[in-house]
Each structure stands twice: as structure tokens, then as C-alpha cells.
Amino acid sequence: MPQTLDSYRLRAAECLAEARRAPHETDKAIFLEMAEQWLSLAAHGDKAPNTFGVLVG
């Protein structure tokens, strides 16, 4: 089942929340990088939603 762009943004928000709770800077950096990647996927989907087979919404 394809993920929606909103689900990508939700995953990014979850990663940001984990980064805030991370006990170590290395863990925080990993969660922040993951959040950036989820947001990048959402941004690409916004520009060309059919490219990734993503449902908009």
C-alpha cells in the first residue's frame, strides 16, 4: 500500500520528537537526518506525486 505524503511528514515529526528525547548527540543527529530524509521525500512527492506512486493527501 503506498504511503501518503502526509505519512512522510508524520514520520519526520516522529523523528524530530525522538531527536528531542535522544540521550546522546550521535543519536540526535541520526534522528535529525532521518527527519530530513522523510521531509525530502514529501517535498519531492509534492512536486511530482506520480513519480513515486505516492498518494497526495
Sequence and secondary structure as in RCSB ss.txt:
>XXXX:A:sequence
MPQTLDSYRLRAAECLAEARRAPHETDKAIFLEMAEQWLSLAAHGDKAPNTFGVLVG
>XXXX:A:secstr
   BHHHHHHHHHHHHHHHHH SSHHHHHHHHHHHHHHHHHHHHHHH GGGTT B  
